[in-house]
């Protein structure tokens, strides 16, 4: 069956078609991002986000272009967004040497208020996660709280790597929907 048939099925919501497309193009998108980022974790995260966005917007895919070209374009945009987020969180303080000496010992530890807000946000996030099915809670927990790699999760769950990727993709999508409704 040619790719167009799988894309058509995916547009109709066929999960097998999504899985096929993910399996077929994962390595290409991942390798491209690994070359750009030189960081396995970032490359994996960007690739997952790429497929998530692609599957959400698959109905907008233009068959005049190769499917892998479309995926790579999405991956580039996801990477640019990631770089923008990182750049906006960096604080660049340009001062002269005297100021460095006078103000060099800045207290950047979070205030009591910051800690309370962080705890409240974390508690709220945990409540949202608890609304997911147990299998999705588990992969979210392993990936984001235990900071396990996709391969480590696959080994731990004794599941194929692609199943873990798809499960995490769905878990993130469902979690985003839960948060949006709240």
N, C-alpha and C positions, 0 to 999 in steps of 0.2 A: 504494500500500500504506500502510495507516495505521501510526502509530508503534507501536502495540501489537504488530503483527506483527514489526517490527524488534527490539523489546525481547525478544519470545519467541525470535527467532532468536539474539539476542545471549546470552540465557541458555543456549542450547545450544552456545555457543562460535563462532558464525558471525562471522568477521572482517569480512566485508562489512557486516554489520549494525552492528558496532562502529564501523566507519569512517563509515557513514551517520549514526549518532547523534552521533559526534564532529563531523562536518561540520555537521550541522543545529543543534547547540546550542553549539558552540564560541564563536561571536561573542557570544551572549547571556550566557554565564557569564563570558567574558573582560571584556566591557563592564561587567558588574556588579562584578567584582573591581577593575577599573581605577578605577571610581568610588569604591570603598571605600578602595583602597590609594594611589591617585594615583601609582602607580609601575608602569611597564610590565613591568619584569622580575619584580617580585613578582606582578603580575596573571597573567603567563604561567605562572610556576611554580605558583601556586595553581590555575590552571585545569588544567594538566597533572595535578597531584596529584589534583584533583577527579575528573577522568575516570578516572584510574588506580583510585582508590578505588571509584568508581561501577561500573566494569567488573568489579572484583574482587567486589563485593557486589550485582551486578545481580539475582541470584536473590532478594534480599530486598526488591526494589522492590515497593511496594504500588500497584497500578494504580488505587486510589481517588483518588490524587493525581496531578496533572500531572507528567510526567517532568521538565520544566524546573524545577518547584518543588522536586522531590527533588534535582536537581543543585545548585540554588542553596543548599539547606540543607547539602549536603555541602561546598560551597565556603565557606560561612560558618564551618563547623567547622574546615576546613583553615586558614582565615585566623586564627581564634582560636588554633589550635595554633601557628601561626607567630609570632603576637604573644607567646604565652607563652614560646616558645623564646627570642625576642629579649629579653624582659623578664628571663628567668632568667640570660642571659649578661651583662646590664648589671651593673656594680658601682657601687653608690651609696655614696660615702664622705661621711658627714656629720661634720664636725669643726668646732672653733672656729677663729678666725683664727690664733691662736698655733700650733696644731697644723699648720695649713696652711703656715705659714712654716717650722716645724721639719721637717715631713715632706713638704713640697711637691715634693721632688725624689725621687720614688719610682722605683726601677728596675723597669720592667715588661717588660724584655726577657726572652725565655725563657732558662732556665738550660740548661746543657749536657745535663742529663737530659731536659728538656722537648723539646729539639731532637732527641735520639735517639728518643724516643717518637714524636714527630711523623713523623720519617723512617721509622720502622718501620711505623707505621700507613699512611703513604702507599705504601710498598713493598708492603704486604699488599693494599691497595686496588687497586694497579696489577696485582698478580697475579690478583686476582679479575676485573678488567676484561679481562685477556688471555684469560680463559676464554670470553668472549663471541664471537659471530661478528664478523668484521672490520667489517661495516657498522655494527653496534651499537657496537663500540669507537670507530669514527670519530665518530659523533654524540656519544657521551659525552665524548670528547676535545675536540671542538669547543665543546660547550656549557659544560663545567665546568672545563676546563683552559685553553682559549683564550678563554673567556667570550664566545663569539659569541651573538648573538641568534638566535631561530628563523629570522628572515628571512635573516640573513647565512648561516646554515647552508644554507638552501634555495637561495640564490643560488650558494654555493660548490659544492654537490653537483648543481646544476642539476635540482632536484626540486621538486615542488609543496610549498608550505608545510605542508599537512595531512599529507603523507607523512612529512615531517621530524618533526612532532609525534607521529605514531603510532609512528614508529621509536624516538624518544626515550622514549616511554611504555613500549614493549615492552622497550627496553634497560634502563631503570630497574627494571622488574619482574623481568626475568631476573637482573640483578645482585643485587637483593635476595634472590632465591631462592638464588643461589650463596653469598652471604654467610651466609644463614641455615643452610645445610647445613654450612658450615665450622666 
